Amino acid sequence: MHTITVVKDWFPAPFGRYPRHSPYCGQNFRTQLLVPALNAHDLVHVNLTGYNRYGRSFMDESFGGLVRDEGFSFEEIKRKLKISHDLLPSLEELAWDRLKKAAEDTANKSR
Amino acid sequence: MNDFFGLGVGQVGTWLLVILGWLLVVWNSNRIAGRSEARKICDQVIAQLNGLRDEISKFLNESHDAYPQTLPEDVILYAESRLTSYISFAEFLSQQLRAVSYIEPLSPTIFSRLREDFMHDLELFMASSRADSLLQKAKILNSLNDTLLISAEHIEKEYKTHYTDMGVIKSLGRTLGDFISRYPRSVGLLIAAMALIGAYRSSYFVLWCSSFQ
């Protein structure tokens, strides 16, 4: 299992959705760190512990974008990705909610 | 014959009572300290949730007028920056309740809904025309107040169950139950040792009783 600890491997205080918001935004995190890790490993653990103010925009772009923009299926992500935060379990729920929503949106678009 | 480890029966009983008394005093002061700490954290969680409601109200009142030229996604980002710390802090405090008290923390789903649904509602609000904005605002505030009241109710109910309504005897029973479930082996060993000593001593005790006859 490959572990990405966001505050160590990415940035201590990630912020924003697009690069114009911040270089440490959700889109850059997804394209530069998350997608290569998912392509290279069977199981990827994203450890969010260490920062408590992840915004919905960052989470949506990082995780929802995997289904929306990177072509992964929800089932594939469910199999390959583990998300955790030691102190705030709602952030894990938020990430999975964004993934589900992205999967629904993608399914609706393709109909 | 009428002694236990060199002490008279009366002396042993006195020492046992003194030790038991002190254990009760320490346990009761811990219980009172734990109760006041739990109350403090409960109040802090509720204060954070109230702060969140005030901040959302402020945001809703200013957003349409204050940022006419700004992209909606940037306004949402701004809202997130203002609101996320309240949600995270409330959740963090709520999780702390589990560590310091018997109170069951608020479900992560409540906080994930606050992070998820309210931002979505705010997006709708930003996208709505000025004419519809009041209606959107009312919907957001109603839904928010519902969530916050349910959360506050849960916390108060849990506090009442575990602290206000629980008598000293019941509370002592719970502490003993916790101790046994936390250290089952140690308690088992202690009981076995006491039974062995009791069996060993019982012959002397019978003799000691018979000496009065």
Interface residues (C-beta under 8 A of the other chain):
Chain A: F15 G16 R17 H21 N52 R53 Y54 G55 R56 S57 L87 L88 P89 S90 L91 E92 E93 L94 D97 R98
Chain B: E73 D74 I76 L77 E80 S81 T84 S85 I87 S88 F89 E91 F92 Q95 P108 T109 I110 F111 S112 L114 R115 E116 M119
